[in-house]
């Protein structure tokens, strides 16, 4: 399939207040690089709808609105550098996940490991790792 979709997007939780920004229903992990538009200073990015999560940069602070469609929506504010660090960590986690999935596929799917891993890489917008040789 060409149109693979890893639904869900990225979630941000303020552990001090318990406020959580969830991706909207049509946001996917492949769209996570939209966050970089905010970190790099290009303004704002939205992440689906229902809710309507929104990230906006104001100087060195990023304001995350849980549901921009609501007047009194909860917000999370964090320094741009913190968001950049969180995004880099999420990217490394996805790379690690894909490598683990490739190793699992090599053990359990044998002949189909390469196309399955490549498809998962496309869905995550990551290059597929090398498939380890079958034991």
Protein Blocks (a to p, Z undefined) as FASTA:
>chain_A
ZZbcdehiaadddfknopacdddfkbcfklmmmmmmmmnonopacebehiadddddehja
ccddfblmbmklccddddfklmmmmmmmmmmmmmmmmmmmmmmmmmmnmmmmmmmmmmmm
mmnopacddddddZZ
